């Protein structure tokens, strides 16, 4: 694993009891899952793709709440 580099100052974009999203001066998004404390750093392009995917899942679950029962691994 490559060594992590320190980012500059952060601007908080959103924070609630589930997630915190900040953007550092270099443009990297930092997504922190509050329940686990895990932070994932993403480029703007990757962040947009991840956000679009999560939005699609939420819409699908809202349409048919019984979906999501299958296990994959």
PDB file of N, CA, C, O and CB in Angstrom:
ATOM      1  N   UNK A   1       0.843  -1.170   0.000  1.00  0.00           N
ATOM      2  CA  UNK A   1       0.000   0.000   0.000  1.00  0.00           C
ATOM      3  C   UNK A   1       0.889   1.235   0.000  1.00  0.00           C
ATOM      4  O   UNK A   1       1.850   1.313   0.766  1.00  0.00           O
ATOM      5  CB  UNK A   1      -0.960  -0.003   1.213  1.00  0.00           C
ATOM      6  N   UNK A   2       0.568   2.211  -0.868  1.00  0.00           N
ATOM      7  CA  UNK A   2       1.398   3.415  -0.887  1.00  0.00           C
ATOM      8  C   UNK A   2       1.202   4.221   0.384  1.00  0.00           C
ATOM      9  O   UNK A   2       0.134   4.177   0.995  1.00  0.00           O
ATOM     10  CB  UNK A   2       1.076   4.277  -2.113  1.00  0.00           C
ATOM     11  N   UNK A   3       2.221   4.950   0.777  1.00  0.00           N
ATOM     12  CA  UNK A   3       2.079   5.770   1.983  1.00  0.00           C
ATOM     13  C   UNK A   3       1.012   6.834   1.775  1.00  0.00           C
ATOM     14  O   UNK A   3       0.878   7.379   0.679  1.00  0.00           O
ATOM     15  CB  UNK A   3       3.422   6.426   2.359  1.00  0.00           C
ATOM     16  N   UNK A   4       0.250   7.133   2.830  1.00  0.00           N
ATOM     17  CA  UNK A   4      -0.787   8.157   2.698  1.00  0.00           C
ATOM     18  C   UNK A   4      -0.138   9.531   2.781  1.00  0.00           C
ATOM     19  O   UNK A   4       0.849   9.737   3.486  1.00  0.00           O
ATOM     20  CB  UNK A   4      -1.881   7.995   3.795  1.00  0.00           C
ATOM     21  N   UNK A   5      -0.719  10.454   2.044  1.00  0.00           N
ATOM     22  CA  UNK A   5      -0.211  11.821   2.083  1.00  0.00           C
ATOM     23  C   UNK A   5      -1.220  12.694   2.801  1.00  0.00           C
ATOM     24  O   UNK A   5      -2.425  12.449   2.739  1.00  0.00           O
ATOM     25  CB  UNK A   5       0.071  12.360   0.654  1.00  0.00           C
ATOM     26  N   UNK A   6      -0.729  13.696   3.473  1.00  0.00           N
ATOM     27  CA  UNK A   6      -1.604  14.606   4.204  1.00  0.00           C
ATOM     28  C   UNK A   6      -2.291  15.543   3.228  1.00  0.00           C
ATOM     29  O   UNK A   6      -1.674  16.050   2.291  1.00  0.00           O
ATOM     30  CB  UNK A   6      -0.813  15.406   5.260  1.00  0.00           C
ATOM     31  N   UNK A   7      -3.561  15.763   3.457  1.00  0.00           N
ATOM     32  CA  UNK A   7      -4.306  16.704   2.633  1.00  0.00           C
ATOM     33  C   UNK A   7      -4.304  18.065   3.321  1.00  0.00           C
ATOM     34  O   UNK A   7      -3.941  18.197   4.490  1.00  0.00           O
ATOM     35  CB  UNK A   7      -5.762  16.205   2.386  1.00  0.00           C
ATOM     36  N   UNK A   8      -4.715  19.056   2.565  1.00  0.00           N
ATOM     37  CA  UNK A   8      -4.779  20.411   3.106  1.00  0.00           C
ATOM     38  C   UNK A   8      -6.047  20.640   3.892  1.00  0.00           C
ATOM     39  O   UNK A   8      -6.643  19.705   4.425  1.00  0.00           O
ATOM     40  CB  UNK A   8      -4.678  21.426   1.996  1.00  0.00           C
ATOM     41  N   UNK A   9      -6.455  21.899   3.958  1.00  0.00           N
ATOM     42  CA  UNK A   9      -7.655  22.245   4.717  1.00  0.00           C
ATOM     43  C   UNK A   9      -8.888  21.665   4.025  1.00  0.00           C
ATOM     44  O   UNK A   9      -8.903  21.468   2.810  1.00  0.00           O
ATOM     45  CB  UNK A   9      -7.788  23.786   4.867  1.00  0.00           C
ATOM     46  N   UNK A  10      -9.914  21.399   4.823  1.00  0.00           N
ATOM     47  CA  UNK A  10     -11.133  20.768   4.313  1.00  0.00           C
ATOM     48  C   UNK A  10     -12.316  21.715   4.414  1.00  0.00           C
ATOM     49  O   UNK A  10     -12.406  22.546   5.318  1.00  0.00           O
ATOM     50  CB  UNK A  10     -11.430  19.475   5.077  1.00  0.00           C
ATOM     51  N   UNK A  11     -13.222  21.560   3.449  1.00  0.00           N
ATOM     52  CA  UNK A  11     -14.516  22.238   3.470  1.00  0.00           C
ATOM     53  C   UNK A  11     -15.568  21.166   3.664  1.00  0.00           C
ATOM     54  O   UNK A  11     -15.642  20.214   2.887  1.00  0.00           O
ATOM     55  CB  UNK A  11     -14.771  23.070   2.153  1.00  0.00           C
ATOM     56  N   UNK A  12     -16.384  21.315   4.699  1.00  0.00           N
ATOM     57  CA  UNK A  12     -17.435  20.330   4.941  1.00  0.00           C
ATOM     58  C   UNK A  12     -18.581  20.589   3.975  1.00  0.00           C
ATOM     59  O   UNK A  12     -19.096  21.704   3.891  1.00  0.00           O
ATOM     60  CB  UNK A  12     -17.930  20.382   6.417  1.00  0.00           C
ATOM     61  N   UNK A  13     -18.977  19.547   3.245  1.00  0.00           N
ATOM     62  CA  UNK A  13     -20.063  19.656   2.281  1.00  0.00           C
ATOM     63  C   UNK A  13     -21.387  19.185   2.871  1.00  0.00           C
ATOM     64  O   UNK A  13     -22.433  19.778   2.610  1.00  0.00           O
ATOM     65  CB  UNK A  13     -19.737  18.854   1.032  1.00  0.00           C
ATOM     66  N   UNK A  14     -21.340  18.121   3.665  1.00  0.00           N
ATOM     67  CA  UNK A  14     -22.537  17.614   4.332  1.00  0.00           C
ATOM     68  C   UNK A  14     -22.114  16.762   5.522  1.00  0.00           C
ATOM     69  O   UNK A  14     -21.074  16.104   5.499  1.00  0.00           O
ATOM     70  CB  UNK A  14     -23.426  16.792   3.349  1.00  0.00           C
ATOM     71  N   UNK A  15     -22.935  16.788   6.549  1.00  0.00           N
ATOM     72  CA  UNK A  15     -22.683  15.937   7.709  1.00  0.00           C
ATOM     73  C   UNK A  15     -24.018  15.641   8.372  1.00  0.00           C
ATOM     74  O   UNK A  15     -24.839  16.537   8.567  1.00  0.00           O
ATOM     75  CB  UNK A  15     -21.690  16.613   8.714  1.00  0.00           C
ATOM     76  N   UNK A  16     -24.225  14.377   8.715  1.00  0.00           N
ATOM     77  CA  UNK A  16     -25.389  13.984   9.496  1.00  0.00           C
ATOM     78  C   UNK A  16     -24.976  12.807  10.375  1.00  0.00           C
ATOM     79  O   UNK A  16     -23.782  12.549  10.526  1.00  0.00           O
ATOM     80  CB  UNK A  16     -26.608  13.614   8.572  1.00  0.00           C
ATOM     81  N   UNK A  17     -25.921  12.100  10.948  1.00  0.00           N
ATOM     82  CA  UNK A  17     -25.545  11.013  11.849  1.00  0.00           C
ATOM     83  C   UNK A  17     -25.022   9.787  11.112  1.00  0.00           C
ATOM     84  O   UNK A  17     -24.522   8.863  11.754  1.00  0.00           O
ATOM     85  CB  UNK A  17     -26.725  10.622  12.697  1.00  0.00           C
ATOM     86  N   UNK A  18     -25.119   9.749   9.785  1.00  0.00           N
ATOM     87  CA  UNK A  18     -24.659   8.600   9.014  1.00  0.00           C
ATOM     88  C   UNK A  18     -23.367   8.848   8.249  1.00  0.00           C
ATOM     89  O   UNK A  18     -22.556   7.936   8.084  1.00  0.00           O
ATOM     90  CB  UNK A  18     -25.720   8.189   8.059  1.00  0.00           C
ATOM     91  N   UNK A  19     -23.172  10.077   7.783  1.00  0.00           N
ATOM     92  CA  UNK A  19     -22.058  10.331   6.867  1.00  0.00           C
ATOM     93  C   UNK A  19     -21.554  11.765   7.014  1.00  0.00           C
ATOM     94  O   UNK A  19     -22.295  12.670   7.398  1.00  0.00           O
ATOM     95  CB  UNK A  19     -22.485  10.064   5.409  1.00  0.00           C
ATOM     96  N   UNK A  20     -20.290  11.939   6.702  1.00  0.00           N
ATOM     97  CA  UNK A  20     -19.683  13.277   6.640  1.00  0.00           C
ATOM     98  C   UNK A  20     -18.863  13.323   5.368  1.00  0.00           C
ATOM     99  O   UNK A  20     -18.032  12.447   5.127  1.00  0.00           O
ATOM    100  CB  UNK A  20     -18.791  13.592   7.916  1.00  0.00           C
ATOM    101  N   UNK A  21     -19.093  14.344   4.549  1.00  0.00           N
ATOM    102  CA  UNK A  21     -18.345  14.498   3.298  1.00  0.00           C
ATOM    103  C   UNK A  21     -17.649  15.844   3.331  1.00  0.00           C
ATOM    104  O   UNK A  21     -18.275  16.883   3.536  1.00  0.00           O
ATOM    105  CB  UNK A  21     -19.281  14.379   2.046  1.00  0.00           C
ATOM    106  N   UNK A  22     -16.335  15.805   3.124  1.00  0.00           N
ATOM    107  CA  UNK A  22     -15.548  17.031   3.032  1.00  0.00           C
ATOM    108  C   UNK A  22     -14.748  17.001   1.740  1.00  0.00           C
ATOM    109  O   UNK A  22     -14.548  15.946   1.138  1.00  0.00           O
ATOM    110  CB  UNK A  22     -14.609  17.194   4.262  1.00  0.00           C
ATOM    111  N   UNK A  23     -14.299  18.166   1.331  1.00  0.00           N
ATOM    112  CA  UNK A  23     -13.417  18.259   0.163  1.00  0.00           C
ATOM    113  C   UNK A  23     -12.184  19.023   0.595  1.00  0.00           C
ATOM    114  O   UNK A  23     -12.289  20.099   1.184  1.00  0.00           O
ATOM    115  CB  UNK A  23     -14.125  18.960  -1.059  1.00  0.00           C
ATOM    116  N   UNK A  24     -11.010  18.472   0.304  1.00  0.00           N
ATOM    117  CA  UNK A  24      -9.778  19.143   0.689  1.00  0.00           C
ATOM    118  C   UNK A  24      -9.344  20.095  -0.420  1.00  0.00           C
ATOM    119  O   UNK A  24      -9.909  20.095  -1.513  1.00  0.00           O
ATOM    120  CB  UNK A  24      -8.666  18.117   0.995  1.00  0.00           C
ATOM    121  N   UNK A  25      -8.358  20.885  -0.128  1.00  0.00           N
ATOM    122  CA  UNK A  25      -7.892  21.917  -1.059  1.00  0.00           C
ATOM    123  C   UNK A  25      -7.436  21.345  -2.399  1.00  0.00           C
ATOM    124  O   UNK A  25      -7.493  22.039  -3.414  1.00  0.00           O
ATOM    125  CB  UNK A  25      -6.758  22.695  -0.433  1.00  0.00           C
ATOM    126  N   UNK A  26      -6.986  20.093  -2.417  1.00  0.00           N
ATOM    127  CA  UNK A  26      -6.525  19.487  -3.672  1.00  0.00           C
ATOM    128  C   UNK A  26      -7.680  18.936  -4.500  1.00  0.00           C
ATOM    129  O   UNK A  26      -7.467  18.487  -5.626  1.00  0.00           O
ATOM    130  CB  UNK A  26      -5.527  18.373  -3.381  1.00  0.00           C
ATOM    131  N   UNK A  27      -8.918  18.961  -3.956  1.00  0.00           N
ATOM    132  CA  UNK A  27     -10.086  18.499  -4.695  1.00  0.00           C
ATOM    133  C   UNK A  27     -10.561  17.103  -4.312  1.00  0.00           C
ATOM    134  O   UNK A  27     -11.626  16.671  -4.753  1.00  0.00           O
ATOM    135  CB  UNK A  27      -9.789  18.527  -6.144  1.00  0.00           C
ATOM    136  N   UNK A  28      -9.798  16.406  -3.510  1.00  0.00           N
ATOM    137  CA  UNK A  28     -10.177  15.056  -3.095  1.00  0.00           C
ATOM    138  C   UNK A  28     -11.359  15.113  -2.134  1.00  0.00           C
ATOM    139  O   UNK A  28     -11.401  15.951  -1.233  1.00  0.00           O
ATOM    140  CB  UNK A  28      -8.984  14.331  -2.436  1.00  0.00           C
ATOM    141  N   UNK A  29     -12.315  14.215  -2.335  1.00  0.00           N
ATOM    142  CA  UNK A  29     -13.441  14.094  -1.422  1.00  0.00           C
ATOM    143  C   UNK A  29     -13.090  13.080  -0.344  1.00  0.00           C
ATOM    144  O   UNK A  29     -12.493  12.043  -0.631  1.00  0.00           O
ATOM    145  CB  UNK A  29     -14.735  13.680  -2.176  1.00  0.00           C
ATOM    146  N   UNK A  30     -13.460  13.381   0.890  1.00  0.00           N
ATOM    147  CA  UNK A  30     -13.265  12.480   2.025  1.00  0.00           C
ATOM    148  C   UNK A  30     -14.654  12.117   2.533  1.00  0.00           C
ATOM    149  O   UNK A  30     -15.384  12.978   3.024  1.00  0.00           O
ATOM    150  CB  UNK A  30     -12.377  13.141   3.166  1.00  0.00           C
ATOM    151  N   UNK A  31     -15.019  10.843   2.416  1.00  0.00           N
ATOM    152  CA  UNK A  31     -16.331  10.362   2.826  1.00  0.00           C
ATOM    153  C   UNK A  31     -16.136   9.520   4.082  1.00  0.00           C
ATOM    154  O   UNK A  31     -15.489   8.474   4.033  1.00  0.00           O
ATOM    155  CB  UNK A  31     -17.030   9.537   1.682  1.00  0.00           C
ATOM    156  N   UNK A  32     -16.685   9.964   5.197  1.00  0.00           N
ATOM    157  CA  UNK A  32     -16.555   9.251   6.463  1.00  0.00           C
ATOM    158  C   UNK A  32     -17.893   8.631   6.831  1.00  0.00           C
ATOM    159  O   UNK A  32     -18.902   9.329   6.929  1.00  0.00           O
ATOM    160  CB  UNK A  32     -16.062  10.197   7.586  1.00  0.00           C
ATOM    161  N   UNK A  33     -17.899   7.310   7.036  1.00  0.00           N
ATOM    162  CA  UNK A  33     -19.084   6.606   7.516  1.00  0.00           C
ATOM    163  C   UNK A  33     -19.053   6.697   9.032  1.00  0.00           C
ATOM    164  O   UNK A  33     -18.160   6.136   9.667  1.00  0.00           O
ATOM    165  CB  UNK A  33     -19.128   5.102   7.020  1.00  0.00           C
ATOM    166  N   UNK A  34     -20.006   7.388   9.613  1.00  0.00           N
ATOM    167  CA  UNK A  34     -19.965   7.701  11.033  1.00  0.00           C
ATOM    168  C   UNK A  34     -20.050   6.454  11.919  1.00  0.00           C
ATOM    169  O   UNK A  34     -19.413   6.411  12.971  1.00  0.00           O
ATOM    170  CB  UNK A  34     -21.088   8.645  11.375  1.00  0.00           C
ATOM    171  N   UNK A  35     -20.809   5.458  11.522  1.00  0.00           N
ATOM    172  CA  UNK A  35     -20.988   4.264  12.361  1.00  0.00           C
ATOM    173  C   UNK A  35     -19.679   3.519  12.576  1.00  0.00           C
ATOM    174  O   UNK A  35     -19.425   3.003  13.665  1.00  0.00           O
ATOM    175  CB  UNK A  35     -22.012   3.326  11.731  1.00  0.00           C
ATOM    176  N   UNK A  36     -18.849   3.463  11.541  1.00  0.00           N
ATOM    177  CA  UNK A  36     -17.604   2.708  11.647  1.00  0.00           C
ATOM    178  C   UNK A  36     -16.377   3.598  11.780  1.00  0.00           C
ATOM    179  O   UNK A  36     -15.321   3.134  12.209  1.00  0.00           O
ATOM    180  CB  UNK A  36     -17.447   1.819  10.449  1.00  0.00           C
ATOM    181  N   UNK A  37     -16.503   4.864  11.418  1.00  0.00           N
ATOM    182  CA  UNK A  37     -15.363   5.760  11.453  1.00  0.00           C
ATOM    183  C   UNK A  37     -14.435   5.604  10.259  1.00  0.00           C
ATOM    184  O   UNK A  37     -13.360   6.203  10.229  1.00  0.00           O
ATOM    185  CB  UNK A  37     -14.597   5.542  12.706  1.00  0.00           C
ATOM    186  N   UNK A  38     -14.834   4.814   9.286  1.00  0.00           N
ATOM    187  CA  UNK A  38     -14.012   4.591   8.096  1.00  0.00           C
ATOM    188  C   UNK A  38     -14.140   5.784   7.163  1.00  0.00           C
ATOM    189  O   UNK A  38     -15.243   6.249   6.877  1.00  0.00           O
ATOM    190  CB  UNK A  38     -14.425   3.282   7.369  1.00  0.00           C
ATOM    191  N   UNK A  39     -13.001   6.273   6.692  1.00  0.00           N
ATOM    192  CA  UNK A  39     -12.982   7.368   5.725  1.00  0.00           C
ATOM    193  C   UNK A  39     -12.381   6.864   4.428  1.00  0.00           C
ATOM    194  O   UNK A  39     -11.339   6.208   4.421  1.00  0.00           O
ATOM    195  CB  UNK A  39     -12.186   8.587   6.265  1.00  0.00           C
ATOM    196  N   UNK A  40     -13.054   7.181   3.329  1.00  0.00           N
ATOM    197  CA  UNK A  40     -12.583   6.813   1.996  1.00  0.00           C
ATOM    198  C   UNK A  40     -12.300   8.099   1.241  1.00  0.00           C
ATOM    199  O   UNK A  40     -13.133   9.004   1.196  1.00  0.00           O
ATOM    200  CB  UNK A  40     -13.630   5.921   1.233  1.00  0.00           C
ATOM    201  N   UNK A  41     -11.119   8.169   0.649  1.00  0.00           N
ATOM    202  CA  UNK A  41     -10.756   9.334  -0.155  1.00  0.00           C
ATOM    203  C   UNK A  41     -11.015   9.005  -1.620  1.00  0.00           C
ATOM    204  O   UNK A  41     -10.636   7.935  -2.095  1.00  0.00           O
ATOM    205  CB  UNK A  41      -9.262   9.742   0.073  1.00  0.00           C
ATOM    206  N   UNK A  42     -11.665   9.930  -2.340  1.00  0.00           N
ATOM    207  CA  UNK A  42     -12.039   9.696  -3.733  1.00  0.00           C
ATOM    208  C   UNK A  42     -11.795  10.935  -4.579  1.00  0.00           C
ATOM    209  O   UNK A  42     -11.907  12.069  -4.115  1.00  0.00           O
ATOM    210  CB  UNK A  42     -13.506   9.276  -3.830  1.00  0.00           C
ATOM    211  N   UNK A  43     -11.458  10.678  -5.834  1.00  0.00           N
ATOM    212  CA  UNK A  43     -11.380  11.777  -6.797  1.00  0.00           C
ATOM    213  C   UNK A  43     -12.810  12.249  -7.076  1.00  0.00           C
ATOM    214  O   UNK A  43     -13.766  11.532  -6.782  1.00  0.00           O
ATOM    215  CB  UNK A  43     -10.650  11.332  -8.131  1.00  0.00           C
ATOM    216  N   UNK A  44     -12.958  13.436  -7.633  1.00  0.00           N
ATOM    217  CA  UNK A  44     -14.309  13.911  -7.954  1.00  0.00           C
ATOM    218  C   UNK A  44     -15.073  12.959  -8.872  1.00  0.00           C
ATOM    219  O   UNK A  44     -16.278  12.778  -8.699  1.00  0.00           O
ATOM    220  CB  UNK A  44     -14.231  15.275  -8.602  1.00  0.00           C
ATOM    221  N   UNK A  45     -14.403  12.357  -9.831  1.00  0.00           N
ATOM    222  CA  UNK A  45     -15.064  11.439 -10.756  1.00  0.00           C
ATOM    223  C   UNK A  45     -15.555  10.182 -10.047  1.00  0.00           C
ATOM    224  O   UNK A  45     -16.679   9.735 -10.276  1.00  0.00           O
ATOM    225  CB  UNK A  45     -14.116  11.060 -11.885  1.00  0.00           C
ATOM    226  N   UNK A  46     -14.725   9.621  -9.198  1.00  0.00           N
ATOM    227  CA  UNK A  46     -15.109   8.423  -8.452  1.00  0.00           C
ATOM    228  C   UNK A  46     -16.228   8.753  -7.470  1.00  0.00           C
ATOM    229  O   UNK A  46     -17.157   7.963  -7.301  1.00  0.00           O
ATOM    230  CB  UNK A  46     -13.893   7.831  -7.703  1.00  0.00           C
ATOM    231  N   UNK A  47     -16.147   9.906  -6.828  1.00  0.00           N
ATOM    232  CA  UNK A  47     -17.192  10.316  -5.900  1.00  0.00           C
ATOM    233  C   UNK A  47     -18.539  10.425  -6.612  1.00  0.00           C
ATOM    234  O   UNK A  47     -19.550   9.943  -6.100  1.00  0.00           O
ATOM    235  CB  UNK A  47     -16.829  11.651  -5.244  1.00  0.00           C
ATOM    236  N   UNK A  48     -18.560  11.047  -7.772  1.00  0.00           N
ATOM    237  CA  UNK A  48     -19.807  11.182  -8.528  1.00  0.00           C
ATOM    238  C   UNK A  48     -20.389   9.817  -8.884  1.00  0.00           C
ATOM    239  O   UNK A  48     -21.600   9.615  -8.792  1.00  0.00           O
ATOM    240  CB  UNK A  48     -19.571  11.998  -9.802  1.00  0.00           C
ATOM    241  N   UNK A  49     -19.538   8.887  -9.289  1.00  0.00           N
ATOM    242  CA  UNK A  49     -20.010   7.540  -9.620  1.00  0.00           C
ATOM    243  C   UNK A  49     -20.563   6.820  -8.404  1.00  0.00           C
ATOM    244  O   UNK A  49     -21.602   6.166  -8.488  1.00  0.00           O
ATOM    245  CB  UNK A  49     -18.886   6.723 -10.230  1.00  0.00           C
ATOM    246  N   UNK A  50     -19.876   6.936  -7.274  1.00  0.00           N
ATOM    247  CA  UNK A  50     -20.341   6.293  -6.042  1.00  0.00           C
ATOM    248  C   UNK A  50     -21.661   6.914  -5.590  1.00  0.00           C
ATOM    249  O   UNK A  50     -22.575   6.194  -5.187  1.00  0.00           O
ATOM    250  CB  UNK A  50     -19.276   6.418  -4.925  1.00  0.00           C
ATOM    251  N   UNK A  51     -21.770   8.225  -5.651  1.00  0.00           N
ATOM    252  CA  UNK A  51     -23.004   8.905  -5.243  1.00  0.00           C
ATOM    253  C   UNK A  51     -24.169   8.504  -6.153  1.00  0.00           C
ATOM    254  O   UNK A  51     -25.282   8.283  -5.676  1.00  0.00           O
ATOM    255  CB  UNK A  51     -22.810  10.439  -5.269  1.00  0.00           C
ATOM    256  N   UNK A  52     -23.916   8.413  -7.447  1.00  0.00           N
ATOM    257  CA  UNK A  52     -24.968   8.010  -8.380  1.00  0.00           C
ATOM    258  C   UNK A  52     -25.427   6.577  -8.091  1.00  0.00           C
ATOM    259  O   UNK A  52     -26.621   6.281  -8.136  1.00  0.00           O
ATOM    260  CB  UNK A  52     -24.471   8.129  -9.837  1.00  0.00           C
ATOM    261  N   UNK A  53     -24.481   5.703  -7.799  1.00  0.00           N
ATOM    262  CA  UNK A  53     -24.825   4.325  -7.471  1.00  0.00           C
ATOM    263  C   UNK A  53     -25.647   4.225  -6.203  1.00  0.00           C
ATOM    264  O   UNK A  53     -26.633   3.489  -6.164  1.00  0.00           O
ATOM    265  CB  UNK A  53     -23.577   3.499  -7.331  1.00  0.00           C
ATOM    266  N   UNK A  54     -25.261   4.948  -5.169  1.00  0.00           N
ATOM    267  CA  UNK A  54     -26.008   4.925  -3.910  1.00  0.00           C
ATOM    268  C   UNK A  54     -27.398   5.531  -4.078  1.00  0.00           C
ATOM    269  O   UNK A  54     -28.365   5.040  -3.498  1.00  0.00           O
ATOM    270  CB  UNK A  54     -25.238   5.676  -2.821  1.00  0.00           C
ATOM    271  N   UNK A  55     -27.499   6.593  -4.867  1.00  0.00           N
ATOM    272  CA  UNK A  55     -28.801   7.208  -5.132  1.00  0.00           C
ATOM    273  C   UNK A  55     -29.719   6.218  -5.839  1.00  0.00           C
ATOM    274  O   UNK A  55     -30.902   6.129  -5.509  1.00  0.00           O
ATOM    275  CB  UNK A  55     -28.639   8.487  -5.980  1.00  0.00           C
ATOM    276  N   UNK A  56     -29.191   5.473  -6.808  1.00  0.00           N
ATOM    277  CA  UNK A  56     -29.986   4.484  -7.533  1.00  0.00           C
ATOM    278  C   UNK A  56     -30.485   3.385  -6.596  1.00  0.00           C
ATOM    279  O   UNK A  56     -31.620   2.928  -6.729  1.00  0.00           O
ATOM    280  CB  UNK A  56     -29.163   3.870  -8.672  1.00  0.00           C
ATOM    281  N   UNK A  57     -29.656   2.966  -5.663  1.00  0.00           N
ATOM    282  CA  UNK A  57     -30.070   1.938  -4.706  1.00  0.00           C
ATOM    283  C   UNK A  57     -31.197   2.451  -3.814  1.00  0.00           C
ATOM    284  O   UNK A  57     -32.177   1.744  -3.580  1.00  0.00           O
ATOM    285  CB  UNK A  57     -28.875   1.490  -3.847  1.00  0.00           C
ATOM    286  N   UNK A  58     -31.060   3.672  -3.318  1.00  0.00           N
ATOM    287  CA  UNK A  58     -32.092   4.243  -2.447  1.00  0.00           C
ATOM    288  C   UNK A  58     -33.414   4.342  -3.205  1.00  0.00           C
ATOM    289  O   UNK A  58     -34.464   3.998  -2.662  1.00  0.00           O
ATOM    290  CB  UNK A  58     -31.662   5.640  -1.923  1.00  0.00           C
ATOM    291  N   UNK A  59     -33.375   4.804  -4.444  1.00  0.00           N
ATOM    292  CA  UNK A  59     -34.599   4.897  -5.251  1.00  0.00           C
ATOM    293  C   UNK A  59     -35.227   3.525  -5.443  1.00  0.00           C
ATOM    294  O   UNK A  59     -36.446   3.378  -5.350  1.00  0.00           O
ATOM    295  CB  UNK A  59     -34.299   5.533  -6.617  1.00  0.00           C
ATOM    296  N   UNK A  60     -34.411   2.535  -5.708  1.00  0.00           N
ATOM    297  CA  UNK A  60     -34.917   1.173  -5.919  1.00  0.00           C
ATOM    298  C   UNK A  60     -35.540   0.614  -4.638  1.00  0.00           C
ATOM    299  O   UNK A  60     -36.593  -0.023  -4.683  1.00  0.00           O
ATOM    300  CB  UNK A  60     -33.781   0.247  -6.402  1.00  0.00           C
ATOM    301  N   UNK A  61     -34.898   0.852  -3.513  1.00  0.00           N
ATOM    302  CA  UNK A  61     -35.441   0.376  -2.241  1.00  0.00           C
ATOM    303  C   UNK A  61     -36.736   1.097  -1.888  1.00  0.00           C
ATOM    304  O   UNK A  61     -37.647   0.494  -1.321  1.00  0.00           O
ATOM    305  CB  UNK A  61     -34.417   0.565  -1.122  1.00  0.00           C
ATOM    306  N   UNK A  62     -36.825   2.382  -2.218  1.00  0.00           N
ATOM    307  CA  UNK A  62     -38.055   3.133  -1.959  1.00  0.00           C
ATOM    308  C   UNK A  62     -39.220   2.601  -2.798  1.00  0.00           C
ATOM    309  O   UNK A  62     -40.366   2.599  -2.348  1.00  0.00           O
ATOM    310  CB  UNK A  62     -37.837   4.625  -2.250  1.00  0.00           C
ATOM    311  N   UNK A  63     -38.919   2.151  -4.022  1.00  0.00           N
ATOM    312  CA  UNK A  63     -39.955   1.615  -4.907  1.00  0.00           C
ATOM    313  C   UNK A  63     -40.409   0.223  -4.467  1.00  0.00           C
ATOM    314  O   UNK A  63     -41.594  -0.095  -4.555  1.00  0.00           O
ATOM    315  CB  UNK A  63     -39.443   1.563  -6.347  1.00  0.00           C
ATOM    316  N   UNK A  64     -39.486  -0.602  -3.998  1.00  0.00           N
ATOM    317  CA  UNK A  64     -39.789  -1.979  -3.627  1.00  0.00           C
ATOM    318  C   UNK A  64     -38.979  -2.337  -2.400  1.00  0.00           C
ATOM    319  O   UNK A  64     -37.895  -2.907  -2.527  1.00  0.00           O
ATOM    320  CB  UNK A  64     -39.492  -2.959  -4.794  1.00  0.00           C
ATOM    321  N   UNK A  65     -39.477  -2.018  -1.209  1.00  0.00           N
ATOM    322  CA  UNK A  65     -38.710  -2.229   0.025  1.00  0.00           C
ATOM    323  C   UNK A  65     -38.282  -3.673   0.286  1.00  0.00           C
ATOM    324  O   UNK A  65     -37.367  -3.916   1.073  1.00  0.00           O
ATOM    325  CB  UNK A  65     -39.511  -1.760   1.176  1.00  0.00           C
ATOM    326  N   UNK A  66     -38.940  -4.630  -0.371  1.00  0.00           N
ATOM    327  CA  UNK A  66     -38.587  -6.035  -0.154  1.00  0.00           C
ATOM    328  C   UNK A  66     -37.301  -6.421  -0.882  1.00  0.00           C
ATOM    329  O   UNK A  66     -36.742  -7.484  -0.611  1.00  0.00           O
ATOM    330  CB  UNK A  66     -39.727  -6.938  -0.610  1.00  0.00           C
ATOM    331  N   UNK A  67     -36.823  -5.591  -1.792  1.00  0.00           N
ATOM    332  CA  UNK A  67     -35.580  -5.880  -2.515  1.00  0.00           C
ATOM    333  C   UNK A  67     -34.396  -5.803  -1.558  1.00  0.00           C
ATOM    334  O   UNK A  67     -34.476  -5.159  -0.512  1.00  0.00           O
ATOM    335  CB  UNK A  67     -35.386  -4.894  -3.699  1.00  0.00           C
ATOM    336  N   UNK A  68     -33.342  -6.435  -1.908  1.00  0.00           N
ATOM    337  CA  UNK A  68     -32.139  -6.354  -1.110  1.00  0.00           C
ATOM    338  C   UNK A  68     -31.965  -7.519  -0.163  1.00  0.00           C
ATOM    339  O   UNK A  68     -31.079  -7.494   0.691  1.00  0.00           O
ATOM    340  CB  UNK A  68     -32.134  -5.095  -0.345  1.00  0.00           C
ATOM    341  N   UNK A  69     -32.793  -8.537  -0.295  1.00  0.00           N
ATOM    342  CA  UNK A  69     -32.692  -9.684   0.601  1.00  0.00           C
ATOM    343  C   UNK A  69     -31.663 -10.707   0.180  1.00  0.00           C
ATOM    344  O   UNK A  69     -31.294 -11.571   0.976  1.00  0.00           O
ATOM    345  CB  UNK A  69     -34.007 -10.345   0.712  1.00  0.00           C
ATOM    346  N   UNK A  70     -31.189 -10.632  -1.059  1.00  0.00           N
ATOM    347  CA  UNK A  70     -30.220 -11.614  -1.557  1.00  0.00           C
ATOM    348  C   UNK A  70     -28.821 -11.302  -1.019  1.00  0.00           C
ATOM    349  O   UNK A  70     -28.446 -10.141  -0.852  1.00  0.00           O
ATOM    350  CB  UNK A  70     -30.210 -11.631  -3.108  1.00  0.00           C
ATOM    351  N   UNK A  71     -28.073 -12.351  -0.757  1.00  0.00           N
ATOM    352  CA  UNK A  71     -26.713 -12.191  -0.284  1.00  0.00           C
ATOM    353  C   UNK A  71     -25.759 -12.540  -1.417  1.00  0.00           C
ATOM    354  O   UNK A  71     -25.921 -13.563  -2.083  1.00  0.00           O
ATOM    355  CB  UNK A  71     -26.447 -13.071   0.962  1.00  0.00           C
ATOM    356  N   UNK A  72     -24.762 -11.686  -1.632  1.00  0.00           N
ATOM    357  CA  UNK A  72     -23.722 -11.987  -2.603  1.00  0.00           C
ATOM    358  C   UNK A  72     -22.363 -11.877  -1.931  1.00  0.00           C
ATOM    359  O   UNK A  72     -22.086 -10.907  -1.225  1.00  0.00           O
ATOM    360  CB  UNK A  72     -23.810 -11.041  -3.823  1.00  0.00           C
ATOM    361  N   UNK A  73     -21.540 -12.851  -2.149  1.00  0.00           N
ATOM    362  CA  UNK A  73     -20.161 -12.816  -1.668  1.00  0.00           C
ATOM    363  C   UNK A  73     -19.404 -14.001  -2.132  1.00  0.00           C
ATOM    364  O   UNK A  73     -18.221 -14.139  -1.821  1.00  0.00           O
ATOM    365  CB  UNK A  73     -20.110 -12.739  -0.177  1.00  0.00           C
TER     366      UNK A  73
END
